[in-house]
Amino acid sequence: MTKIAELRAKSADELREMLLALRKEQFNLRFQRATGQLEATGRIRAVRRDIARIKMLLGAEKRAGGRAAAGAGG
């Protein structure tokens, strides 16, 4: 599980790369669960929450960028 402070220190590009890697891992974990091969069941929850944290940070960054552009224009 990744701490939010560690994620905030990363750039948007790094966060997108992490998001892609986590989604791949999530797919593989779901596949393992479906075939009965999954042993670390708690990892599914941790990956899902890490994805949510990254998406939250990327969304907040996008909204903050939009406000700065809107404030500069008017």
PDB file of N, CA, C, O and CB in Angstrom:
ATOM      1  N   MET A   1       0.849  -1.178   0.000  1.00  0.00           N
ATOM      2  CA  MET A   1       0.000   0.000   0.000  1.00  0.00           C
ATOM      3  C   MET A   1       0.891   1.237   0.000  1.00  0.00           C
ATOM      4  O   MET A   1       1.831   1.345   0.788  1.00  0.00           O
ATOM      5  CB  MET A   1      -0.964   0.001   1.224  1.00  0.00           C
ATOM      6  N   THR A   2       0.584   2.146  -0.881  1.00  0.00           N
ATOM      7  CA  THR A   2       1.372   3.354  -1.036  1.00  0.00           C
ATOM      8  C   THR A   2       0.764   4.483  -0.204  1.00  0.00           C
ATOM      9  O   THR A   2      -0.453   4.665  -0.176  1.00  0.00           O
ATOM     10  CB  THR A   2       1.461   3.756  -2.521  1.00  0.00           C
ATOM     11  N   LYS A   3       1.622   5.225   0.462  1.00  0.00           N
ATOM     12  CA  LYS A   3       1.136   6.343   1.258  1.00  0.00           C
ATOM     13  C   LYS A   3       0.880   7.538   0.355  1.00  0.00           C
ATOM     14  O   LYS A   3       1.553   7.720  -0.660  1.00  0.00           O
ATOM     15  CB  LYS A   3       2.141   6.706   2.370  1.00  0.00           C
ATOM     16  N   ILE A   4      -0.091   8.343   0.731  1.00  0.00           N
ATOM     17  CA  ILE A   4      -0.492   9.492  -0.079  1.00  0.00           C
ATOM     18  C   ILE A   4       0.644  10.502  -0.206  1.00  0.00           C
ATOM     19  O   ILE A   4       0.775  11.146  -1.247  1.00  0.00           O
ATOM     20  CB  ILE A   4      -1.726  10.165   0.527  1.00  0.00           C
ATOM     21  N   ALA A   5       1.467  10.655   0.830  1.00  0.00           N
ATOM     22  CA  ALA A   5       2.586  11.598   0.776  1.00  0.00           C
ATOM     23  C   ALA A   5       3.598  11.180  -0.292  1.00  0.00           C
ATOM     24  O   ALA A   5       4.174  12.028  -0.973  1.00  0.00           O
ATOM     25  CB  ALA A   5       3.274  11.696   2.153  1.00  0.00           C
ATOM     26  N   GLU A   6       3.811   9.878  -0.435  1.00  0.00           N
ATOM     27  CA  GLU A   6       4.722   9.383  -1.467  1.00  0.00           C
ATOM     28  C   GLU A   6       4.172   9.679  -2.856  1.00  0.00           C
ATOM     29  O   GLU A   6       4.926  10.007  -3.773  1.00  0.00           O
ATOM     30  CB  GLU A   6       4.958   7.873  -1.300  1.00  0.00           C
ATOM     31  N   LEU A   7       2.860   9.563  -3.006  1.00  0.00           N
ATOM     32  CA  LEU A   7       2.245   9.811  -4.305  1.00  0.00           C
ATOM     33  C   LEU A   7       2.266  11.294  -4.662  1.00  0.00           C
ATOM     34  O   LEU A   7       2.452  11.657  -5.823  1.00  0.00           O
ATOM     35  CB  LEU A   7       0.813   9.295  -4.314  1.00  0.00           C
ATOM     36  N   ARG A   8       2.074  12.149  -3.653  1.00  0.00           N
ATOM     37  CA  ARG A   8       2.070  13.595  -3.918  1.00  0.00           C
ATOM     38  C   ARG A   8       3.435  14.087  -4.394  1.00  0.00           C
ATOM     39  O   ARG A   8       3.524  15.102  -5.085  1.00  0.00           O
ATOM     40  CB  ARG A   8       1.654  14.361  -2.659  1.00  0.00           C
ATOM     41  N   ALA A   9       4.488  13.376  -4.028  1.00  0.00           N
ATOM     42  CA  ALA A   9       5.842  13.769  -4.416  1.00  0.00           C
ATOM     43  C   ALA A   9       6.139  13.424  -5.875  1.00  0.00           C
ATOM     44  O   ALA A   9       7.147  13.874  -6.419  1.00  0.00           O
ATOM     45  CB  ALA A   9       6.862  13.095  -3.508  1.00  0.00           C
ATOM     46  N   LYS A  10       5.287  12.642  -6.507  1.00  0.00           N
ATOM     47  CA  LYS A  10       5.533  12.204  -7.883  1.00  0.00           C
ATOM     48  C   LYS A  10       4.886  13.153  -8.874  1.00  0.00           C
ATOM     49  O   LYS A  10       3.935  13.865  -8.553  1.00  0.00           O
ATOM     50  CB  LYS A  10       5.009  10.781  -8.099  1.00  0.00           C
ATOM     51  N   SER A  11       5.429  13.147 -10.103  1.00  0.00           N
ATOM     52  CA  SER A  11       4.862  13.973 -11.157  1.00  0.00           C
ATOM     53  C   SER A  11       3.629  13.291 -11.737  1.00  0.00           C
ATOM     54  O   SER A  11       3.372  12.118 -11.469  1.00  0.00           O
ATOM     55  CB  SER A  11       5.904  14.246 -12.262  1.00  0.00           C
ATOM     56  N   ALA A  12       2.876  14.030 -12.527  1.00  0.00           N
ATOM     57  CA  ALA A  12       1.668  13.480 -13.147  1.00  0.00           C
ATOM     58  C   ALA A  12       2.014  12.311 -14.069  1.00  0.00           C
ATOM     59  O   ALA A  12       1.276  11.327 -14.125  1.00  0.00           O
ATOM     60  CB  ALA A  12       0.921  14.573 -13.935  1.00  0.00           C
ATOM     61  N   ASP A  13       3.119  12.411 -14.784  1.00  0.00           N
ATOM     62  CA  ASP A  13       3.521  11.321 -15.674  1.00  0.00           C
ATOM     63  C   ASP A  13       3.865  10.059 -14.884  1.00  0.00           C
ATOM     64  O   ASP A  13       3.505   8.952 -15.284  1.00  0.00           O
ATOM     65  CB  ASP A  13       4.719  11.748 -16.531  1.00  0.00           C
ATOM     66  N   GLU A  14       4.558  10.230 -13.773  1.00  0.00           N
ATOM     67  CA  GLU A  14       4.893   9.081 -12.927  1.00  0.00           C
ATOM     68  C   GLU A  14       3.628   8.442 -12.359  1.00  0.00           C
ATOM     69  O   GLU A  14       3.529   7.219 -12.259  1.00  0.00           O
ATOM     70  CB  GLU A  14       5.832   9.508 -11.783  1.00  0.00           C
ATOM     71  N   LEU A  15       2.660   9.288 -11.987  1.00  0.00           N
ATOM     72  CA  LEU A  15       1.406   8.764 -11.457  1.00  0.00           C
ATOM     73  C   LEU A  15       0.648   7.975 -12.525  1.00  0.00           C
ATOM     74  O   LEU A  15       0.065   6.930 -12.234  1.00  0.00           O
ATOM     75  CB  LEU A  15       0.534   9.908 -10.923  1.00  0.00           C
ATOM     76  N   ARG A  16       0.657   8.476 -13.756  1.00  0.00           N
ATOM     77  CA  ARG A  16      -0.016   7.762 -14.841  1.00  0.00           C
ATOM     78  C   ARG A  16       0.645   6.412 -15.109  1.00  0.00           C
ATOM     79  O   ARG A  16      -0.037   5.425 -15.385  1.00  0.00           O
ATOM     80  CB  ARG A  16      -0.014   8.610 -16.119  1.00  0.00           C
ATOM     81  N   GLU A  17       1.975   6.373 -15.026  1.00  0.00           N
ATOM     82  CA  GLU A  17       2.689   5.111 -15.214  1.00  0.00           C
ATOM     83  C   GLU A  17       2.346   4.127 -14.096  1.00  0.00           C
ATOM     84  O   GLU A  17       2.137   2.939 -14.343  1.00  0.00           O
ATOM     85  CB  GLU A  17       4.210   5.353 -15.263  1.00  0.00           C
ATOM     86  N   MET A  18       2.291   4.636 -12.866  1.00  0.00           N
ATOM     87  CA  MET A  18       1.919   3.784 -11.736  1.00  0.00           C
ATOM     88  C   MET A  18       0.498   3.273 -11.891  1.00  0.00           C
ATOM     89  O   MET A  18       0.211   2.114 -11.594  1.00  0.00           O
ATOM     90  CB  MET A  18       2.062   4.546 -10.416  1.00  0.00           C
ATOM     91  N   LEU A  19      -0.393   4.144 -12.357  1.00  0.00           N
ATOM     92  CA  LEU A  19      -1.782   3.754 -12.550  1.00  0.00           C
ATOM     93  C   LEU A  19      -1.893   2.625 -13.567  1.00  0.00           C
ATOM     94  O   LEU A  19      -2.637   1.667 -13.359  1.00  0.00           O
ATOM     95  CB  LEU A  19      -2.615   4.954 -13.000  1.00  0.00           C
ATOM     96  N   LEU A  20      -1.163   2.739 -14.652  1.00  0.00           N
ATOM     97  CA  LEU A  20      -1.169   1.694 -15.673  1.00  0.00           C
ATOM     98  C   LEU A  20      -0.648   0.372 -15.099  1.00  0.00           C
ATOM     99  O   LEU A  20      -1.236  -0.683 -15.335  1.00  0.00           O
ATOM    100  CB  LEU A  20      -0.318   2.123 -16.885  1.00  0.00           C
ATOM    101  N   ALA A  21       0.443   0.433 -14.354  1.00  0.00           N
ATOM    102  CA  ALA A  21       1.017  -0.777 -13.760  1.00  0.00           C
ATOM    103  C   ALA A  21       0.049  -1.402 -12.748  1.00  0.00           C
ATOM    104  O   ALA A  21      -0.087  -2.625 -12.692  1.00  0.00           O
ATOM    105  CB  ALA A  21       2.363  -0.453 -13.078  1.00  0.00           C
ATOM    106  N   LEU A  22      -0.617  -0.571 -11.956  1.00  0.00           N
ATOM    107  CA  LEU A  22      -1.560  -1.089 -10.967  1.00  0.00           C
ATOM    108  C   LEU A  22      -2.781  -1.716 -11.635  1.00  0.00           C
ATOM    109  O   LEU A  22      -3.306  -2.718 -11.150  1.00  0.00           O
ATOM    110  CB  LEU A  22      -1.999   0.026 -10.022  1.00  0.00           C
ATOM    111  N   ARG A  23      -3.229  -1.139 -12.730  1.00  0.00           N
ATOM    112  CA  ARG A  23      -4.373  -1.719 -13.438  1.00  0.00           C
ATOM    113  C   ARG A  23      -4.011  -3.084 -14.034  1.00  0.00           C
ATOM    114  O   ARG A  23      -4.832  -4.001 -14.050  1.00  0.00           O
ATOM    115  CB  ARG A  23      -4.856  -0.764 -14.550  1.00  0.00           C
ATOM    116  N   LYS A  24      -2.778  -3.204 -14.522  1.00  0.00           N
ATOM    117  CA  LYS A  24      -2.324  -4.498 -15.030  1.00  0.00           C
ATOM    118  C   LYS A  24      -2.264  -5.516 -13.900  1.00  0.00           C
ATOM    119  O   LYS A  24      -2.676  -6.665 -14.058  1.00  0.00           O
ATOM    120  CB  LYS A  24      -0.945  -4.367 -15.706  1.00  0.00           C
ATOM    121  N   GLU A  25      -1.743  -5.074 -12.752  1.00  0.00           N
ATOM    122  CA  GLU A  25      -1.670  -5.969 -11.601  1.00  0.00           C
ATOM    123  C   GLU A  25      -3.064  -6.376 -11.141  1.00  0.00           C
ATOM    124  O   GLU A  25      -3.296  -7.530 -10.782  1.00  0.00           O
ATOM    125  CB  GLU A  25      -0.908  -5.302 -10.452  1.00  0.00           C
ATOM    126  N   GLN A  26      -3.989  -5.423 -11.154  1.00  0.00           N
ATOM    127  CA  GLN A  26      -5.356  -5.710 -10.750  1.00  0.00           C
ATOM    128  C   GLN A  26      -5.980  -6.755 -11.677  1.00  0.00           C
ATOM    129  O   GLN A  26      -6.660  -7.671 -11.215  1.00  0.00           O
ATOM    130  CB  GLN A  26      -6.196  -4.424 -10.747  1.00  0.00           C
ATOM    131  N   PHE A  27      -5.751  -6.617 -12.962  1.00  0.00           N
ATOM    132  CA  PHE A  27      -6.252  -7.594 -13.919  1.00  0.00           C
ATOM    133  C   PHE A  27      -5.685  -8.980 -13.620  1.00  0.00           C
ATOM    134  O   PHE A  27      -6.419  -9.968 -13.591  1.00  0.00           O
ATOM    135  CB  PHE A  27      -5.900  -7.171 -15.352  1.00  0.00           C
ATOM    136  N   ASN A  28      -4.377  -9.040 -13.398  1.00  0.00           N
ATOM    137  CA  ASN A  28      -3.739 -10.325 -13.116  1.00  0.00           C
ATOM    138  C   ASN A  28      -4.255 -10.939 -11.820  1.00  0.00           C
ATOM    139  O   ASN A  28      -4.449 -12.152 -11.742  1.00  0.00           O
ATOM    140  CB  ASN A  28      -2.229 -10.157 -13.042  1.00  0.00           C
ATOM    141  N   LEU A  29      -4.476 -10.111 -10.806  1.00  0.00           N
ATOM    142  CA  LEU A  29      -5.001 -10.614  -9.542  1.00  0.00           C
ATOM    143  C   LEU A  29      -6.419 -11.154  -9.710  1.00  0.00           C
ATOM    144  O   LEU A  29      -6.764 -12.196  -9.152  1.00  0.00           O
ATOM    145  CB  LEU A  29      -4.979  -9.512  -8.482  1.00  0.00           C
ATOM    146  N   ARG A  30      -7.237 -10.442 -10.481  1.00  0.00           N
ATOM    147  CA  ARG A  30      -8.597 -10.922 -10.726  1.00  0.00           C
ATOM    148  C   ARG A  30      -8.572 -12.248 -11.477  1.00  0.00           C
ATOM    149  O   ARG A  30      -9.368 -13.146 -11.199  1.00  0.00           O
ATOM    150  CB  ARG A  30      -9.402  -9.879 -11.517  1.00  0.00           C
ATOM    151  N   PHE A  31      -7.659 -12.360 -12.423  1.00  0.00           N
ATOM    152  CA  PHE A  31      -7.531 -13.589 -13.195  1.00  0.00           C
ATOM    153  C   PHE A  31      -7.098 -14.738 -12.287  1.00  0.00           C
ATOM    154  O   PHE A  31      -7.626 -15.846 -12.387  1.00  0.00           O
ATOM    155  CB  PHE A  31      -6.524 -13.404 -14.349  1.00  0.00           C
ATOM    156  N   GLN A  32      -6.137 -14.473 -11.402  1.00  0.00           N
ATOM    157  CA  GLN A  32      -5.681 -15.500 -10.465  1.00  0.00           C
ATOM    158  C   GLN A  32      -6.812 -15.931  -9.530  1.00  0.00           C
ATOM    159  O   GLN A  32      -6.957 -17.114  -9.222  1.00  0.00           O
ATOM    160  CB  GLN A  32      -4.486 -14.984  -9.647  1.00  0.00           C
ATOM    161  N   ARG A  33      -7.608 -14.963  -9.084  1.00  0.00           N
ATOM    162  CA  ARG A  33      -8.724 -15.293  -8.191  1.00  0.00           C
ATOM    163  C   ARG A  33      -9.740 -16.178  -8.912  1.00  0.00           C
ATOM    164  O   ARG A  33     -10.267 -17.127  -8.332  1.00  0.00           O
ATOM    165  CB  ARG A  33      -9.408 -14.005  -7.674  1.00  0.00           C
ATOM    166  N   ALA A  34     -10.009 -15.865 -10.170  1.00  0.00           N
ATOM    167  CA  ALA A  34     -10.993 -16.629 -10.932  1.00  0.00           C
ATOM    168  C   ALA A  34     -10.525 -18.063 -11.183  1.00  0.00           C
ATOM    169  O   ALA A  34     -11.343 -18.980 -11.259  1.00  0.00           O
ATOM    170  CB  ALA A  34     -11.279 -15.937 -12.260  1.00  0.00           C
ATOM    171  N   THR A  35      -9.219 -18.254 -11.309  1.00  0.00           N
ATOM    172  CA  THR A  35      -8.694 -19.590 -11.573  1.00  0.00           C
ATOM    173  C   THR A  35      -8.298 -20.328 -10.294  1.00  0.00           C
ATOM    174  O   THR A  35      -7.820 -21.461 -10.354  1.00  0.00           O
ATOM    175  CB  THR A  35      -7.502 -19.497 -12.497  1.00  0.00           C
ATOM    176  N   GLY A  36      -8.495 -19.691  -9.144  1.00  0.00           N
ATOM    177  CA  GLY A  36      -8.197 -20.338  -7.871  1.00  0.00           C
ATOM    178  C   GLY A  36      -6.727 -20.337  -7.495  1.00  0.00           C
ATOM    179  O   GLY A  36      -6.319 -21.108  -6.627  1.00  0.00           O
ATOM    180  N   GLN A  37      -5.932 -19.504  -8.117  1.00  0.00           N
ATOM    181  CA  GLN A  37      -4.491 -19.471  -7.857  1.00  0.00           C
ATOM    182  C   GLN A  37      -4.074 -18.353  -6.908  1.00  0.00           C
ATOM    183  O   GLN A  37      -2.909 -18.280  -6.517  1.00  0.00           O
ATOM    184  CB  GLN A  37      -3.747 -19.322  -9.154  1.00  0.00           C
ATOM    185  N   LEU A  38      -4.999 -17.490  -6.536  1.00  0.00           N
ATOM    186  CA  LEU A  38      -4.658 -16.318  -5.725  1.00  0.00           C
ATOM    187  C   LEU A  38      -4.440 -16.715  -4.267  1.00  0.00           C
ATOM    188  O   LEU A  38      -5.287 -17.366  -3.656  1.00  0.00           O
ATOM    189  CB  LEU A  38      -5.765 -15.252  -5.825  1.00  0.00           C
ATOM    190  N   GLU A  39      -3.301 -16.318  -3.724  1.00  0.00           N
ATOM    191  CA  GLU A  39      -3.001 -16.588  -2.319  1.00  0.00           C
ATOM    192  C   GLU A  39      -3.085 -15.316  -1.479  1.00  0.00           C
ATOM    193  O   GLU A  39      -3.574 -15.353  -0.350  1.00  0.00           O
ATOM    194  CB  GLU A  39      -1.612 -17.215  -2.184  1.00  0.00           C
ATOM    195  N   ALA A  40      -2.616 -14.199  -2.014  1.00  0.00           N
ATOM    196  CA  ALA A  40      -2.608 -12.934  -1.278  1.00  0.00           C
ATOM    197  C   ALA A  40      -3.893 -12.164  -1.593  1.00  0.00           C
ATOM    198  O   ALA A  40      -3.889 -11.231  -2.396  1.00  0.00           O
ATOM    199  CB  ALA A  40      -1.346 -12.082  -1.640  1.00  0.00           C
ATOM    200  N   THR A  41      -4.979 -12.565  -0.957  1.00  0.00           N
ATOM    201  CA  THR A  41      -6.271 -11.953  -1.271  1.00  0.00           C
ATOM    202  C   THR A  41      -6.344 -10.488  -0.854  1.00  0.00           C
ATOM    203  O   THR A  41      -7.091  -9.712  -1.450  1.00  0.00           O
ATOM    204  CB  THR A  41      -7.383 -12.725  -0.599  1.00  0.00           C
ATOM    205  N   GLY A  42      -5.588 -10.106   0.150  1.00  0.00           N
ATOM    206  CA  GLY A  42      -5.591  -8.718   0.598  1.00  0.00           C
ATOM    207  C   GLY A  42      -4.963  -7.768  -0.399  1.00  0.00           C
ATOM    208  O   GLY A  42      -5.199  -6.561  -0.353  1.00  0.00           O
ATOM    209  N   ARG A  43      -4.169  -8.308  -1.295  1.00  0.00           N
ATOM    210  CA  ARG A  43      -3.501  -7.460  -2.291  1.00  0.00           C
ATOM    211  C   ARG A  43      -4.516  -6.827  -3.249  1.00  0.00           C
ATOM    212  O   ARG A  43      -4.288  -5.728  -3.754  1.00  0.00           O
ATOM    213  CB  ARG A  43      -2.465  -8.282  -3.086  1.00  0.00           C
ATOM    214  N   ILE A  44      -5.629  -7.511  -3.501  1.00  0.00           N
ATOM    215  CA  ILE A  44      -6.661  -6.954  -4.387  1.00  0.00           C
ATOM    216  C   ILE A  44      -7.178  -5.646  -3.810  1.00  0.00           C
ATOM    217  O   ILE A  44      -7.316  -4.655  -4.526  1.00  0.00           O
ATOM    218  CB  ILE A  44      -7.831  -7.960  -4.584  1.00  0.00           C
ATOM    219  N   ARG A  45      -7.460  -5.648  -2.520  1.00  0.00           N
ATOM    220  CA  ARG A  45      -7.974  -4.447  -1.850  1.00  0.00           C
ATOM    221  C   ARG A  45      -6.939  -3.328  -1.864  1.00  0.00           C
ATOM    222  O   ARG A  45      -7.276  -2.172  -2.120  1.00  0.00           O
ATOM    223  CB  ARG A  45      -8.380  -4.770  -0.401  1.00  0.00           C
ATOM    224  N   ALA A  46      -5.686  -3.664  -1.590  1.00  0.00           N
ATOM    225  CA  ALA A  46      -4.623  -2.653  -1.560  1.00  0.00           C
ATOM    226  C   ALA A  46      -4.427  -2.020  -2.933  1.00  0.00           C
ATOM    227  O   ALA A  46      -4.256  -0.806  -3.039  1.00  0.00           O
ATOM    228  CB  ALA A  46      -3.304  -3.275  -1.077  1.00  0.00           C
ATOM    229  N   VAL A  47      -4.452  -2.829  -3.974  1.00  0.00           N
ATOM    230  CA  VAL A  47      -4.277  -2.311  -5.335  1.00  0.00           C
ATOM    231  C   VAL A  47      -5.447  -1.411  -5.697  1.00  0.00           C
ATOM    232  O   VAL A  47      -5.254  -0.340  -6.274  1.00  0.00           O
ATOM    233  CB  VAL A  47      -4.150  -3.469  -6.357  1.00  0.00           C
ATOM    234  N   ARG A  48      -6.657  -1.838  -5.362  1.00  0.00           N
ATOM    235  CA  ARG A  48      -7.845  -1.033  -5.666  1.00  0.00           C
ATOM    236  C   ARG A  48      -7.767   0.335  -4.979  1.00  0.00           C
ATOM    237  O   ARG A  48      -8.120   1.357  -5.567  1.00  0.00           O
ATOM    238  CB  ARG A  48      -9.126  -1.778  -5.225  1.00  0.00           C
ATOM    239  N   ARG A  49      -7.307   0.336  -3.747  1.00  0.00           N
ATOM    240  CA  ARG A  49      -7.210   1.606  -3.012  1.00  0.00           C
ATOM    241  C   ARG A  49      -6.083   2.488  -3.539  1.00  0.00           C
ATOM    242  O   ARG A  49      -6.217   3.711  -3.575  1.00  0.00           O
ATOM    243  CB  ARG A  49      -6.996   1.338  -1.527  1.00  0.00           C
ATOM    244  N   ASP A  50      -4.971   1.873  -3.948  1.00  0.00           N
ATOM    245  CA  ASP A  50      -3.886   2.656  -4.545  1.00  0.00           C
ATOM    246  C   ASP A  50      -4.352   3.303  -5.845  1.00  0.00           C
ATOM    247  O   ASP A  50      -4.020   4.456  -6.120  1.00  0.00           O
ATOM    248  CB  ASP A  50      -2.651   1.767  -4.803  1.00  0.00           C
ATOM    249  N   ILE A  51      -5.118   2.566  -6.641  1.00  0.00           N
ATOM    250  CA  ILE A  51      -5.668   3.127  -7.881  1.00  0.00           C
ATOM    251  C   ILE A  51      -6.554   4.320  -7.561  1.00  0.00           C
ATOM    252  O   ILE A  51      -6.476   5.350  -8.232  1.00  0.00           O
ATOM    253  CB  ILE A  51      -6.468   2.057  -8.665  1.00  0.00           C
ATOM    254  N   ALA A  52      -7.386   4.193  -6.554  1.00  0.00           N
ATOM    255  CA  ALA A  52      -8.276   5.288  -6.163  1.00  0.00           C
ATOM    256  C   ALA A  52      -7.487   6.512  -5.705  1.00  0.00           C
ATOM    257  O   ALA A  52      -7.849   7.643  -6.028  1.00  0.00           O
ATOM    258  CB  ALA A  52      -9.222   4.831  -5.051  1.00  0.00           C
ATOM    259  N   ARG A  53      -6.409   6.285  -4.953  1.00  0.00           N
ATOM    260  CA  ARG A  53      -5.584   7.411  -4.493  1.00  0.00           C
ATOM    261  C   ARG A  53      -4.966   8.154  -5.677  1.00  0.00           C
ATOM    262  O   ARG A  53      -4.979   9.384  -5.725  1.00  0.00           O
ATOM    263  CB  ARG A  53      -4.474   6.914  -3.541  1.00  0.00           C
ATOM    264  N   ILE A  54      -4.434   7.407  -6.614  1.00  0.00           N
ATOM    265  CA  ILE A  54      -3.787   8.027  -7.777  1.00  0.00           C
ATOM    266  C   ILE A  54      -4.813   8.786  -8.601  1.00  0.00           C
ATOM    267  O   ILE A  54      -4.553   9.909  -9.032  1.00  0.00           O
ATOM    268  CB  ILE A  54      -3.081   6.963  -8.649  1.00  0.00           C
ATOM    269  N   LYS A  55      -5.972   8.188  -8.823  1.00  0.00           N
ATOM    270  CA  LYS A  55      -7.006   8.875  -9.604  1.00  0.00           C
ATOM    271  C   LYS A  55      -7.471  10.148  -8.907  1.00  0.00           C
ATOM    272  O   LYS A  55      -7.756  11.152  -9.560  1.00  0.00           O
ATOM    273  CB  LYS A  55      -8.201   7.945  -9.841  1.00  0.00           C
ATOM    274  N   MET A  56      -7.545  10.104  -7.573  1.00  0.00           N
ATOM    275  CA  MET A  56      -7.937  11.284  -6.810  1.00  0.00           C
ATOM    276  C   MET A  56      -6.917  12.403  -6.987  1.00  0.00           C
ATOM    277  O   MET A  56      -7.284  13.560  -7.191  1.00  0.00           O
ATOM    278  CB  MET A  56      -8.092  10.936  -5.325  1.00  0.00           C
ATOM    279  N   LEU A  57      -5.632  12.050  -6.906  1.00  0.00           N
ATOM    280  CA  LEU A  57      -4.586  13.060  -7.055  1.00  0.00           C
ATOM    281  C   LEU A  57      -4.557  13.632  -8.472  1.00  0.00           C
ATOM    282  O   LEU A  57      -4.393  14.839  -8.650  1.00  0.00           O
ATOM    283  CB  LEU A  57      -3.223  12.464  -6.704  1.00  0.00           C
ATOM    284  N   LEU A  58      -4.713  12.776  -9.474  1.00  0.00           N
ATOM    285  CA  LEU A  58      -4.711  13.252 -10.854  1.00  0.00           C
ATOM    286  C   LEU A  58      -5.910  14.157 -11.116  1.00  0.00           C
ATOM    287  O   LEU A  58      -5.791  15.156 -11.826  1.00  0.00           O
ATOM    288  CB  LEU A  58      -4.717  12.069 -11.831  1.00  0.00           C
ATOM    289  N   GLY A  59      -7.063  13.814 -10.547  1.00  0.00           N
ATOM    290  CA  GLY A  59      -8.256  14.649 -10.700  1.00  0.00           C
ATOM    291  C   GLY A  59      -8.111  15.983 -10.006  1.00  0.00           C
ATOM    292  O   GLY A  59      -8.518  17.014 -10.540  1.00  0.00           O
ATOM    293  N   ALA A  60      -7.533  15.969  -8.814  1.00  0.00           N
ATOM    294  CA  ALA A  60      -7.335  17.211  -8.070  1.00  0.00           C
ATOM    295  C   ALA A  60      -6.347  18.119  -8.800  1.00  0.00           C
ATOM    296  O   ALA A  60      -6.516  19.337  -8.844  1.00  0.00           O
ATOM    297  CB  ALA A  60      -6.834  16.913  -6.644  1.00  0.00           C
ATOM    298  N   GLU A  61      -5.325  17.506  -9.365  1.00  0.00           N
ATOM    299  CA  GLU A  61      -4.337  18.280 -10.117  1.00  0.00           C
ATOM    300  C   GLU A  61      -4.971  18.896 -11.363  1.00  0.00           C
ATOM    301  O   GLU A  61      -4.677  20.037 -11.719  1.00  0.00           O
ATOM    302  CB  GLU A  61      -3.141  17.393 -10.511  1.00  0.00           C
ATOM    303  N   LYS A  62      -5.829  18.142 -12.011  1.00  0.00           N
ATOM    304  CA  LYS A  62      -6.507  18.630 -13.213  1.00  0.00           C
ATOM    305  C   LYS A  62      -7.432  19.799 -12.865  1.00  0.00           C
ATOM    306  O   LYS A  62      -7.470  20.806 -13.572  1.00  0.00           O
ATOM    307  CB  LYS A  62      -7.310  17.490 -13.884  1.00  0.00           C
ATOM    308  N   ARG A  63      -8.177  19.650 -11.765  1.00  0.00           N
ATOM    309  CA  ARG A  63      -9.082  20.721 -11.339  1.00  0.00           C
ATOM    310  C   ARG A  63      -8.306  21.969 -10.933  1.00  0.00           C
ATOM    311  O   ARG A  63      -8.721  23.085 -11.246  1.00  0.00           O
ATOM    312  CB  ARG A  63      -9.958  20.249 -10.175  1.00  0.00           C
ATOM    313  N   ALA A  64      -7.202  21.793 -10.249  1.00  0.00           N
ATOM    314  CA  ALA A  64      -6.383  22.930  -9.826  1.00  0.00           C
ATOM    315  C   ALA A  64      -5.801  23.639 -11.034  1.00  0.00           C
ATOM    316  O   ALA A  64      -5.723  24.868 -11.051  1.00  0.00           O
ATOM    317  CB  ALA A  64      -5.259  22.473  -8.886  1.00  0.00           C
ATOM    318  N   GLY A  65      -5.394  22.893 -12.033  1.00  0.00           N
ATOM    319  CA  GLY A  65      -4.874  23.481 -13.266  1.00  0.00           C
ATOM    320  C   GLY A  65      -5.951  24.260 -14.012  1.00  0.00           C
ATOM    321  O   GLY A  65      -5.672  25.309 -14.591  1.00  0.00           O
ATOM    322  N   GLY A  66      -7.172  23.754 -14.000  1.00  0.00           N
ATOM    323  CA  GLY A  66      -8.291  24.442 -14.660  1.00  0.00           C
ATOM    324  C   GLY A  66      -8.634  25.732 -13.967  1.00  0.00           C
ATOM    325  O   GLY A  66      -8.960  26.717 -14.629  1.00  0.00           O
ATOM    326  N   ARG A  67      -8.570  25.756 -12.654  1.00  0.00           N
ATOM    327  CA  ARG A  67      -8.860  26.982 -11.908  1.00  0.00           C
ATOM    328  C   ARG A  67      -7.806  28.050 -12.169  1.00  0.00           C
ATOM    329  O   ARG A  67      -8.126  29.233 -12.287  1.00  0.00           O
ATOM    330  CB  ARG A  67      -8.944  26.687 -10.409  1.00  0.00           C
ATOM    331  N   ALA A  68      -6.543  27.624 -12.260  1.00  0.00           N
ATOM    332  CA  ALA A  68      -5.480  28.587 -12.499  1.00  0.00           C
ATOM    333  C   ALA A  68      -5.649  29.227 -13.877  1.00  0.00           C
ATOM    334  O   ALA A  68      -5.439  30.430 -14.034  1.00  0.00           O
ATOM    335  CB  ALA A  68      -4.101  27.910 -12.381  1.00  0.00           C
ATOM    336  N   ALA A  69      -6.022  28.433 -14.861  1.00  0.00           N
ATOM    337  CA  ALA A  69      -6.224  28.966 -16.217  1.00  0.00           C
ATOM    338  C   ALA A  69      -7.437  29.891 -16.255  1.00  0.00           C
ATOM    339  O   ALA A  69      -7.404  30.921 -16.929  1.00  0.00           O
ATOM    340  CB  ALA A  69      -6.403  27.814 -17.234  1.00  0.00           C
ATOM    341  N   ALA A  70      -8.503  29.539 -15.545  1.00  0.00           N
ATOM    342  CA  ALA A  70      -9.696  30.360 -15.524  1.00  0.00           C
ATOM    343  C   ALA A  70      -9.444  31.670 -14.788  1.00  0.00           C
ATOM    344  O   ALA A  70      -9.942  32.722 -15.189  1.00  0.00           O
ATOM    345  CB  ALA A  70     -10.846  29.604 -14.879  1.00  0.00           C
ATOM    346  N   GLY A  71      -8.672  31.600 -13.712  1.00  0.00           N
ATOM    347  CA  GLY A  71      -8.367  32.812 -12.950  1.00  0.00           C
ATOM    348  C   GLY A  71      -7.469  33.758 -13.727  1.00  0.00           C
ATOM    349  O   GLY A  71      -7.589  34.972 -13.569  1.00  0.00           O
ATOM    350  N   ALA A  72      -6.580  33.249 -14.556  1.00  0.00           N
ATOM    351  CA  ALA A  72      -5.665  34.089 -15.321  1.00  0.00           C
ATOM    352  C   ALA A  72      -6.390  34.811 -16.460  1.00  0.00           C
ATOM    353  O   ALA A  72      -5.979  35.887 -16.895  1.00  0.00           O
ATOM    354  CB  ALA A  72      -4.516  33.246 -15.880  1.00  0.00           C
ATOM    355  N   GLY A  73      -7.468  34.199 -16.925  1.00  0.00           N
ATOM    356  CA  GLY A  73      -8.167  34.779 -18.065  1.00  0.00           C
ATOM    357  C   GLY A  73      -9.134  35.883 -17.706  1.00  0.00           C
ATOM    358  O   GLY A  73      -9.537  36.663 -18.570  1.00  0.00           O
ATOM    359  N   GLY A  74      -9.515  35.960 -16.435  1.00  0.00           N
ATOM    360  CA  GLY A  74     -10.591  36.886 -16.197  1.00  0.00           C
ATOM    361  C   GLY A  74     -10.474  37.704 -15.031  1.00  0.00           C
ATOM    362  O   GLY A  74     -11.353  38.521 -14.759  1.00  0.00           O
TER     363      GLY A  74
END
